[in-house]
Amino acid sequence: MITIAVRDEDFHDWKGLLSLLHEAFAYMDARIDPPSSLHLLNEETIARKAQEETLLLMRDDNQLIGCCFLKDMGQKMYLGKLAVKPSLQKSGVGQRLLDYAIDYCRELGKDIIELQSRVELTEVHNFFHRRGFRQTGTTAHEGYDRPTSLTMELEL
């Protein structure tokens, strides 16, 4: 049975969470420049991130199959590191996780969900466009004179 919930204090499988993220984002490595910030995370830093942000965990029975982070930015919530186990991508699991995140943000009274997606990842842009997100800008990583990410928002 698939469940989605906000991380509770009993969750401490940072190694498993990092593994899920690395597996889910592996396809990006050869495509994006600069490299993903995921490579800067380790068990300690991801645990700290989960203390500072809301971590949603998706499980099939007890197996971790998806996650995302939500960072409170006042009336906005920043959605980051949305990941689904590769064998379940394009099966609707990501949509269920996103729907849960949207409902969670609405319950908190947020007006907007914001995210960033690398310019090279057009399939990711399409996933979010189909779900009502719109591009609101671009950003460039430090040292780059071209846009490296798109900013997208969903009005709640």
MONORCOR-V410909 format. One line per field, one symbol per residue. ss: DSSP state (2 for helix, 1 for strand, 0 for the rest). phi: phi as a letter, one per 20 degrees, with the letter a starting at -180 (. if undefined). burial: 1 if it has 16 or more other ideal C-beta (glycine too) atoms within 10 Angstrom, else 0. Layout:
# MONORCOR-V410909
ss: ???
phi: ???
burial: ???
This chain:
# MONORCOR-V410909
ss: 011111000000022222222222222200000000222200222222222201111111001111111111100111111111022200002222222222222220000111111100022222222200011111100000000011111110
phi: .eccbfgefefbeffffffgffffdgffgeddbfgffgfeecgfffffgffecededdcdldefcaaadcdfcnfdceeclfccggfdfmdnffffffgffffffffenfebddbccfgfefffgfgfgfdnfcfdrcccfgnddcfdbdecccee
burial: 000100100010010011011001100000010001010010000110110011111100000111111100000110101111100100001100110111011000010111111110100110110000100000000000000111111101
